[in-house]
Amino acid sequence: MINDCLNLNHWHIVILDNAVVELNYSANDCVVVSESDVTSSNAMEREAQRQLEEYFVGRRQTFDLPLRPHGTDFQRRVWEQLLQIPYGQTATYGEIAKRIGNPNAARAVGQACNANPIPIFIPCHRVVGSNSRLTGFALGLDVKTALLERERENLF
């Protein structure tokens, strides 16, 4: 069951204006869709799908895609910090709060992680609670666990 979430068919990639704006998970099979220009988006859809599949099988540690998450200024600052967490490593909510210059904002960082519209591409699964405990994840702790385990198994 846990490894089933690493099947590309369970992920729905939303492309708008040639950038990834959402990545959604469903236990039911999904298809890659686009809301933008068919000609330009098809190439972006294929590329996003290819990179996500490479990540799932352990052949990709970073993504090279235009990302355009919609959120508040605070959320975007948090998401920028999440992009700095290396593959296979974690950071705590408190550490992220310190990195954005607001050391008392650990809970707000958690809320920003929960609001992340592009999980995996913006790796909110790499954020853990104090003492490295796995805590909340919008897609469920089983998905977070599977993603972290896959990354640790495939460190280059």
N, C-alpha and C positions, 0 to 999 in steps of 0.2 A: 504493500500500500504506500509506504513512504517513498520508495523509488518511483512509483507511478507518477508522482508530481513532477518528475524529471522528464516526462514524455511531452514533447513539443505540442502534441494535439490538445493538451489541456490548457494551453496559453493562448490568449487573444491579444494580438498586437494591434494597436490603433495608430495609424499614421495620419498626420494632418500637415499639409504644407511641407511635405517631404521631410518630416521629422517624427520621431517616436514621441507620442504624447501620453500613451497609456499602455500598460501591460497588465492584463487581468488573468487570474487563475480560476479555473472551474474544474471540479471533479468530472464533469461531463466534457466530452470532446468539443473543442472549439475550432474555428478556422481563422486564419489571418485575414483581417479586413482593413479596408482603407476608406477614409472619408474625403480623400483629396483626388486630384487629377489622376486618372487611370494610368496614363503613360508614365509619368514620373513616379507615381506611388508604387507601381508594380515592382520596379527595380528596388525601391527602398523596402518594400514588404519582403521581397526575397532575401535581401541583404540582412535585414533584422532577424528574419527567421533562420537564416544560415548561421549567423553569429550566436543566436540563442541555442541552437542545436549543438554547435561546437562547444559552447559552455557546458551544456548538459552532459556531453560525453567526455568532458575533461580535456578538450583540445584548445580551449580559449580561456584566458584569465582576465582579459580586459576587452572592452567594447569600443568600437570605432564607428559610432553612429551619432547623428545629430539628435539630441534630446531636447524636448521643449515641455518640461513639466509645468503645469499651471498651479500656482500657489502664492502664498503671501511672501513678502520679502524675507521674513523670518524663516519660513519653510524652505525657501530657495537657498538661504545661507546654510541651513542644516544639510540640505541635500548636496550642496557643493562639498561640504566636509565628508559626507558619506562616500563620495567619489574618491577621496584620498585614502580610504581604508584599503590596504593591500589585500589581494586575493588570499584566502585561507587564514586571514587574521581577523580579529575583532577589536572593537573599541566599546567602551561603556557610554551610556547616555550622559553621564557626568563628564567624561572626557570630551565628548562632542560639544557639550555646553561650554566648557572651558575654551575650546578651540574657536568658538564663535564669539568669545568675549563676554559670556554671560554664565559664570560658573554656577549660578543658582537656578538655571533653567533646565535641569535634567528632565523634569516631567514634560515641559514644553517640547523638548527635543523628542521625547517619546511620542508626543502627539503629532509632531511633524513627520516622524518616521511612519506612523500609522496613516498619515494622509498622503504619503508618497504614491503618486500615480504610476510610477515606472519602476516597480521593484525588480530586483536582479540587475537591471541596467544601472539603476541608482541603488547600490547594495545595502538597503536598510536591514537585511537579514544579518549583516555583520555587526549590528549593534546589540550589545547584551547588557544585562543589569549589572549592578555592583557585584563584585566577587565572581564575575564572568558567568553568572547564572543566565540561562535562557529565559527571557521574559517576553511578553507580548509580541505578536506579529500579526498584522492584519490578515494574512493568509492562513494563519494557524501555526502552532508550534511544530507540528509534524513536518510542514513544508520548510520552515526555518531550519529545523534539525537536518533534514535531507540536503538542503543547499549547503550548509556549513560542512557536513560530513563529506559531500562530494568535493568541495574545495580542498579540504584537508587531505583527501585521498589522492588528489591530482596536482599537488604542488610540483612545479617543474624544478 
